[in-house]
């Protein structure tokens, strides 16, 4: 039987993060100041970010050194395993080779500590004592609470109400690591109070929670803001995933024909895919696929242009695929993918054709997550179930074309705290939502008054 799991030694933890910007022939348009509409500079970001992260955000260097204290903490769970999905291959009856990088072995159960640890470290190094953030499904909030605890930093988390209510054990995890957590929209900020006054039963959104966290950070001298996805420095930190995967695939004597990740803001997708994109940009036939929810189809049906990253319009304007900053996604179980926008780098790659985007309903994704769990023994988080659905589609495509392919995807977290979602699927009460065109038209109209892409 072929080997199932490929492990690297601790000394194989990457020593550098990979910056895909160095290998792209073009870059996304620059972020703009929300007030002036002019490109932002370091001084515009310094009130809420440490300078080390600002420098990474705008860097064109291919490799950024990982500080030794960060690598030391990474060694608690890195390198993470690469698995050959032999059980899934048998269940699908395919001769395609399927591999998955498993990030659920981290303390927080997802890929998110790959960036929460360096963000907490750089803030501590610059004397910051408190961080504010938002979280969708809770993976990022718990990861930041974990990292802040290691560096003696206070952490406040604004958790999207829909997930706050449906994922109570994520709340418990955050509190266990010393974080403070409130449901968003909350009465703690002016942005939250305005939403509650207009919509008292709001289920919230990542855009709303970002507004609250940014306001919290901007109004306190001791506090900075930390973001778990979207921005360049966050995607940069995640590239330890793809770097390790490349080395592990070499051990298996394999090269991927297709690389797949789920996308909400873009961090886990970028972490796996970006180290392979240099090959793609250089002319390789490798295909890169981003899988998202049909209920929040940012890449597949969103408008590409400048938009705010938050609901209240406090963040810089970003060039990205967006459903409109006022969009409140349906309360689907994949809370980590309920974001109106997409990372500018990921959006640019889709816009230029280097990345393919696909959207799936949650029922078809959970069907594949259950099949995967029964074949591989790991219960996936709802978010990477979209990647698994894309894998199954790729297998069917390979069979239709009469070829064998090697497929790599990121199983970015486990679903041990998401069993209520599986209950809904298994009991037949899960519903699917696909956005009507009028909702998308409203989003496009909302962006019309903002600066246009050149």
Secondary structure, 3 states (H helix, E strand, C coil): CCCCEECCCHHHCCCEEECHHHHCCCCCCCCECCCCCCECCHHHHCCCCCHHHHHHHHCCCCEEECCHHHHHHHCCCCCCCEEECHHHHHHHCCCCEEEEEECCCCCCCECCHHHHHHHHHHHHHCCCCEEEEEECCCHHHHHHHHHHHHHCCEEEEEEEHHHHHHCHHHHHHHHHCCCEEEEECCCCCHHHHHHHHHCCCCCCCHHHHHHHHHHHHHCCCCEEECCCCCCHHHHHHCCHHHHHHHHHHHHCCCCCCEEEEECCCCHHHHHHHHHHHHHHHCCCCCEEEEEEEHHHCHHHHCEEEEEECCCCCCCCEEEEEECCCCCCCCCCCCHHHCCCECCHHHHHHHHCCCCEEEEECHHHHHHHHHHHHHHHCCCECCCCHHHHHHHHHHHHHHHHHCCCCEEEEEECEECCCCHHHHHHHHCCCCCCCCCCHHHHHHHHHHHCCCCCCC
